Structure formats: structure tokens, C-alpha cells
């Protein structure tokens, strides 16, 4: 095989492998399935809303494959939070609460009951306030499920830090 053909074949193999990997990443849940077969499907990066009333917001979704089950974001230790930071930092609650400015979130009562085949979607912050600020925005959620197999473990997830100037 001549070198030109080998180079073309190698490029095709690399392109196909890249597409397969990107599809796997795009459809992977961001948490593992818990005892009630509940999982957080995604946590978007903070972004400016297309509706100027909102400012910066985030969307996250959950699914449960055993029913009935409930995803809880409604206790003193669970919820969804949005922060703006002066720099990027670690995915660490202590660092974020010490170095960043809280911009909004969702707390009690936020629960998603699952009785078959649906997806729970949360846009936050939930308080209806316009979120603004300049810096590195980050979102985090902490949740657990209850259902046929009892209470699941707590999951804490973080978005990426995204530079946004939102007046």
C-alpha cells in the first residue's frame, strides 16, 4: 500500500473513532444509575437566555426507570445553585462558596415524581430574578432519589466554568 493511501486510511479511521467517541460522550448520563434506576441525564453549562427577562440560566434533566420514584432537590442539603466566580476553580463546594458570588438557585419544594417514561426538567434559578454579572459562571446540583428500593445515594454535579459578561 502506498503512503498516500495509508495516510488517507488512517485519517478515515481517526475520524470515525472521533465520531463514535463524541456520540458516546453526548449521550452519556452525568451520574451513574442509582438504586432506583434514577440518573441525572445532563447539566447544561450556564448560558445567557434567549429571553432577556432571565439573564444567565441553566437546564438540567433527570430520569428514573423504576416506578414510582422521586428525584429530590428539596432538603437542606439538596438543590440547584448558580454562581459567578472571579476565576475558574475546582469542582468543590467549599472553594465555590468561599470565592464566588451566589446568583440564584432552586430549593424546596423541587421534586420530580416518576411514574413511567418521563423526564424531569429543571431550569434555574427558579426565583424569576434576572441574573447578571461578569466572570466565570458555574452551576451545581445535589440530589437523591426515593423509590421502590429505598433512598438512593446523594449525587453532587458541576457544570463547566464558563466566561460570561451578562449586564
ABEGO torsion letter per residue (X at the ends): XBAAAAAAAAAAAAAAAAAAAAAAAAABBABBBBAAGBBBABBBBBBBBABAAAEBBBBBBBBBABOBBBBBAABAABEBBBBBBABBBBBBAAAAAAABBBAEBBBOBBBBBBAEGBBBBBBOBAAGBBBBEBEBBBBBBBBBBBEAAEBBBBBBBBBBBBBBBBX
